[in-house]
Amino acid sequence: MLSLYSEVGTDDAPTRIRVGSHLDVTAGLAPTGPEGMPGLEAAVLAAEATASRPVALATGDPGDVYLCHPFLTHAAQSVRSNTPRVMAQPPLAPNGPFILDGPDDGCSPVESAIRRGLSEPG
């Protein structure tokens, strides 16, 4: 989750988001199983796997919230304005393990996106 507490324009160091990157990261993490991998290794994997994805900027007004998939690749950038911006990225932990098999009905949006990333060729 990315919450904007002030206006964030293109020169105010908005978070850069690689559009659709959660699908690439899902496929890259799949071989590691439920244990996953250390954070730095996952960050390198995500950066390499999503390098060709288009980038969107998380701009907006105070009170805007971006609810992001946990595998979405995103990064900070340098501020190019003199206007301070205020944002927060509080974590949102899942309420249990992701269910990745069985019927699709009843899946959470995060589970649906993971299933899609696992089923689509990279």
C-alpha positions as CSV (number, residue, x, y, z in Angstrom):
1,M,0.0,0.0,0.0
2,L,1.3,3.5,-0.9
3,S,-0.5,6.3,0.8
4,L,-0.1,9.9,-0.4
5,Y,-0.4,12.6,2.3
6,S,0.6,15.5,0.1
7,E,0.3,16.2,-3.6
8,V,2.9,14.1,-5.6
9,G,3.6,15.3,-9.1
10,T,6.1,14.0,-11.6
11,D,8.9,16.2,-10.2
12,D,8.2,15.2,-6.6
13,A,9.9,11.8,-6.7
14,P,6.9,9.7,-7.2
15,T,7.4,6.0,-6.8
16,R,8.2,4.3,-10.1
17,I,6.1,1.2,-10.7
18,R,6.9,-1.4,-13.4
19,V,3.5,-2.1,-14.9
20,G,2.6,-5.9,-14.8
21,S,5.8,-6.8,-13.0
22,H,4.0,-8.8,-10.4
23,L,3.4,-11.5,-13.1
24,D,7.1,-11.8,-13.9
25,V,8.2,-11.9,-10.3
26,T,5.6,-14.6,-9.6
27,A,7.2,-16.8,-12.3
28,G,10.7,-16.1,-11.0
29,L,9.8,-17.0,-7.4
30,A,7.9,-20.2,-8.3
31,P,10.9,-22.5,-8.3
32,T,11.8,-21.5,-4.7
33,G,8.5,-22.9,-3.3
34,P,6.9,-21.8,-0.1
35,E,10.3,-21.0,1.5
36,G,11.0,-18.2,-1.0
37,M,14.3,-16.5,-1.1
38,P,16.2,-13.8,0.8
39,G,15.0,-10.3,0.1
40,L,18.1,-9.0,-1.7
41,E,18.1,-12.0,-4.0
42,A,14.4,-11.5,-4.7
43,A,15.1,-7.8,-5.5
44,V,17.8,-8.7,-8.0
45,L,15.5,-11.3,-9.6
46,A,12.7,-8.8,-9.8
47,A,14.8,-6.0,-11.3
48,E,16.2,-8.4,-14.0
49,A,12.9,-10.1,-14.7
50,T,11.0,-6.9,-15.2
51,A,13.5,-4.7,-16.9
52,S,11.4,-4.5,-20.1
53,R,8.2,-3.5,-18.4
54,P,6.8,0.0,-18.9
55,V,7.1,2.3,-15.9
56,A,4.2,4.3,-14.4
57,L,4.6,7.0,-11.8
58,A,2.6,6.9,-8.5
59,T,1.4,10.5,-8.7
60,G,-1.7,11.9,-7.0
61,D,-3.4,14.1,-4.5
62,P,-3.5,13.9,-0.7
63,G,-5.6,10.9,0.4
64,D,-4.9,8.9,-2.8
65,V,-3.9,5.3,-2.0
66,Y,-2.2,2.7,-4.3
67,L,-3.1,-0.8,-3.3
68,C,-0.3,-2.8,-4.8
69,H,0.3,-6.6,-5.3
70,P,3.1,-7.7,-2.9
71,F,5.3,-8.8,-5.9
72,L,5.0,-5.5,-7.8
73,T,8.4,-4.1,-8.6
74,H,8.7,-0.5,-7.6
75,A,11.5,2.0,-6.7
76,A,12.2,5.4,-5.4
77,Q,13.8,8.2,-7.4
78,S,15.5,11.6,-6.8
79,V,13.4,14.7,-6.0
80,R,13.5,17.3,-8.7
81,S,11.4,20.0,-7.0
82,N,11.6,22.1,-3.9
83,T,8.2,21.0,-2.7
84,P,8.3,18.4,0.1
85,R,6.1,15.4,-0.5
86,V,4.8,13.1,2.2
87,M,3.9,9.5,1.6
88,A,3.9,6.2,3.5
89,Q,4.2,2.6,2.6
90,P,2.8,0.6,5.5
91,P,3.0,-3.1,5.1
92,L,-0.1,-5.2,4.5
93,A,0.5,-8.8,5.6
94,P,-1.6,-11.6,4.2
95,N,-4.0,-13.2,6.7
96,G,-2.7,-16.7,5.8
97,P,-0.9,-18.6,3.1
98,F,-1.9,-18.0,-0.5
99,I,-4.1,-20.8,-2.0
100,L,-2.6,-21.4,-5.4
101,D,-4.5,-24.5,-6.5
102,G,-8.2,-25.5,-6.5
103,P,-11.1,-23.6,-7.9
104,D,-10.6,-19.9,-8.9
105,D,-13.9,-18.8,-7.3
106,G,-13.3,-17.4,-3.8
107,C,-9.7,-16.5,-4.6
108,S,-8.4,-13.2,-3.3
109,P,-7.2,-10.7,-6.0
110,V,-3.6,-11.4,-4.9
111,E,-4.1,-15.1,-5.3
112,S,-5.7,-14.7,-8.7
113,A,-2.8,-12.6,-9.9
114,I,-0.3,-15.1,-8.6
115,R,-2.2,-17.9,-10.4
116,R,-2.2,-15.8,-13.6
117,G,1.6,-15.2,-13.3
118,L,2.2,-19.0,-12.8
119,S,0.1,-19.9,-15.8
120,E,1.2,-17.3,-18.4
121,P,4.5,-17.8,-20.3
122,G,7.1,-15.2,-19.3
